[in-house]
Structure formats: C-alpha cells, structure tokens
Amino acid sequence: MTETTLDEEDMLKWAEGYARKQGWTLNTDNKQLGTVIRGLVRNKTRFGRPYCPCRLRSGDEEKDRDIECPCIYHKDEVATLGHCHCNLYFK
C-alpha cells in the first residue's frame, strides 16, 4: 500500500462521512478507492474544487460545479446502478 498524504486522509474522512450520512459505503477495493481520492485531491489542488476525477471539466466554472464531488449525478447513479460513476460511493 502506498503512503497517503494528509490531504488524502482528509478527503477520505470527508468521503466516508458523506457516505455514512447517505447510508452508503465507499468502494471496498482500496486500489480503486485510492485512485479516486487522489484524483479528488489533485483536482482540488489544481482547480480549487474537488471535481470528480472520472468526468471532464469544461473550463466553465459555473458549469463545472455540476461535477464537483459529490456531483449532481451521483444519487441517481447509486440508486440505479448501485454505485456512482467514479465507483466511490456504493449502495
């Protein structure tokens, strides 16, 4: 397992808390989970917001708020697919 940064630990804690409030869990595949968490941290560092790493930014800040984690699509995806597109949140 790779060493995590403090930012990754904070992002993971935030994601765990959010999942718990929704009655969900996070991905149990630690490799996939780590990839998504690192992507969220990277996007927050680069762009100032934790944009979903599995979605493409348009460059329009207002439009891109739709893909800020948790994105506007995640609840429907979890309800219909059992997980969100990024495979972060699971029913």
Buried (B, 14 or more C-beta within 10 A) or exposed (E): EEEBEEBBEBBBEBBEEBBEEBEBEBBEEEEBBBBBBBBBBBBBEEBEBBBBBBBEBEEEEEEBEEBBBBBEBBBEBBEEEEBBBBBBBBB
